């Protein structure tokens, strides 16, 4: 019972993350349309629309990768991975998880240091501090570490990562 309520809460949080990603995409589209209208209809180019589009795109990709895209929806080269049985796939999943946990973990202090250092810079038009703009990468890195700790834990417990089924491929959105 408790596991199902936790699963419901996680699914609700994932749905809210999808809502946030959708709002970012909508705002990016509006900014893009404003940029076109001002540049080509009013002959008054504005720069902030380009800046907000770039910032939203970076945030959308990293936020979506951290909280929306499921592990089975990630892009992977699965020619070998999909052809092996559960045991070797579990070992491959564990090796991949360990490598990613190590790489993200070892880079995290430098990433945090760089992001906090960037508080001295601001964006050209909107004057947003760069540490705020780049902070999504820290969130992404921590989310990836947590995700792959979970995947490694499942592999150690004997649960192989899901085999790829090309008939069930989706866009992840």
N, C-alpha and C positions, 0 to 999 in steps of 0.2 A: 504494500500500500504506500509506504513512504517513498519507495523508488519511483512509483508512478506519479506521485505528486511532484517530486523533483523533476521528473521528465516533463511534466506539464508546464512547470515554471520555466524550465530551460527552453521549451518550445515557444512559450509566450514571449520570452526575452528575445529569441531568435526572430520571431515575427515583428517585434518592435524594431530590431536592428534592420530588418528588411524595409520597414517604414521609413527609418532614418535614411537609408541608402536611396530609397525612392525619392524622398524629399531633396536630397543632394542632387540627384539626377534631374529633377524638375527645375531646381534653382539654376543648375548649369545650363539647361535648355533655355530658360527665360533670359539669362545673361547673354547667351549666344544669339538669341533672336533680337535682343536689344542692340547688341553690337552690329548686327546686320542692318537693322532699321536706322540706327544713327549714322552709320557709315554710308550706306547707299541711298537711303531715302531722304535723310536730312543733311547729308554731306557734312556731318559733324562727328568725326571719329572720336570715340571715347576709349580710354585705356583700361579703366577699372573692370569692364566686362570681360576682357581677356584674362586679366589677373584672377578674377573670381572663378572663371571657368577652369583655369589651370589648377588653382588651389582645390576646387571642388573635385576635379578629376583625380588628383592625388589622394585626397581624403576618401573618395568613393572607392577607389581600387583597394587601398590598404584597409579601410574600415570593413568593406565587403569581404575581403579575404580573411580578416580576423574573425568576423562575427556572422556572416551570412553564408558564405560558401562552405558546404560540408566537405569533409575529408574525401568522401567518395566522388565528389564533383570536381575535385582538383584535376588539373591537366597533368597527365603523366605519360611516360613512355612505357606502355604495358605489354609489349610484345612477349617478353619473358615472364613478367609478373603475372599476367593473366593465364599463362600456359602451365604454371606449376600448381601443385596441390597445396592444401592448407598449411602443412608443416613448413616447406620452404618459403611460402609466402609470409608466414609468421616471422621466420628468421629475417627475411628481407625487410619486412616492416619494422622489426626491432632495430636492425642495422641503420635503416633510414632515419628512424626516430632518434636513435642515439646520436647520429651525425648531426641532425638538425638541432637537437637540444644543445649539443656541444657548440656548434657554430653560432647559433643565436645567443647562447649564454656567454660565450667568450667575447662576442662583439658588443653585448649589451652595455657594459660600463663605458666603453668608448662612444657608443651611440648616445647614451644619456649625457655624457660630458659634452659632446658636440652640440646636441640640441639645447642644453642649458647655456652653452657659450653663445649660441645664435640669438640670444635675447638682445644683443647689441645692434642687430640689423633689423630693418623694417622693410616691408614690401613697398614698391615704388608708388602705387596709386592709393591703396587703402591704408597704408602705414600700419599694417598688422605686424606685430613682432614675429620674427622667423621662428623663435622657439615655440610659439603657439602653432604655427603652420606645420612645423616638422614633428611636433609631439605625437602625431598619429603614428609615426613609425615606431616609437617606443611602445605604444599600445599594441601595435601589430606584432612586434617582436615578442612581447610578453605573452600575448595570446597564442602565438605559434609555439612558444616553449611549453605553455600549459597544454595545448592540443597534443603535442607530440609526447609529452610525459604521459598523458592519458592513453595514447596509442601504444606506447611502449609497455605501459602497465597491462593493457589488454593482451598484448603479445606474450608477455611473461606469464600471464594467467592461462594462456593456451588458446586465446581467441585470435584467429587469423584475420587480417584485414579482408574486407569484402572483395571477392573476385570481380573483376571488371566484366560487365555484361554490355556489349555494344548495342543491344536492342533496347537498353534502358538509358542510353546517354541523354543528358539534358544540358542546357546552357548553364545551369547552376543558379539561375535566377528564378 
